[in-house]
Amino acid sequence: NTCPKPGNYPSSVNLEQHVAALVSGEIIVCGGHDSMSCYWYDKTQNDWVANEENLDHIRRGAAAILIDEDTWWITGGEDNLKTETSSSLIYKDDAFSAGPNLPYSTHGHCLVRVNSTHIFLVGGTDVKYSYMINWETKEWTR
């Protein structure tokens, strides 16, 4: 059983600093250096397809993590003016909705799952501390 080589990603999108995940069994890639676009990989066509839903704004250097196999959390990032954001998005059921705000605006950070209910937010630009969110209550602790 071999996998075919996937089709080329759209050349108009600079993938530098993008986010990607396997959500509900589908590969989805969003953003990049100057893009709000999202694409999913269509296995039957062996090609990338523009997603109907896109990011709310450019989120260069965002971090993302799967909450469960059907829920993807995208956090922070910066736009073309180098303005960082503390906002986040949740991708579920093929649509984006607003997620919990981060305790600070950042990009270049990472998210680490501790267990089924807690996720660490670590670092970012000039940040030397971390926070933890309880996903059930959406409350942050330092």
Secondary structure, 3 states (H helix, E strand, C coil): CCCCCCCCCCCCCCCCCCEEEEECCEEEEECCCCCCCEEEEECCCCEEEECCCCCCCCCECCEEEEEECCEEEEECCECCCCCEECCEEEEECCEEEECCCCCCCECCCEEEECCCCEEEEECCCCCCCEEEEECCCCEEEC
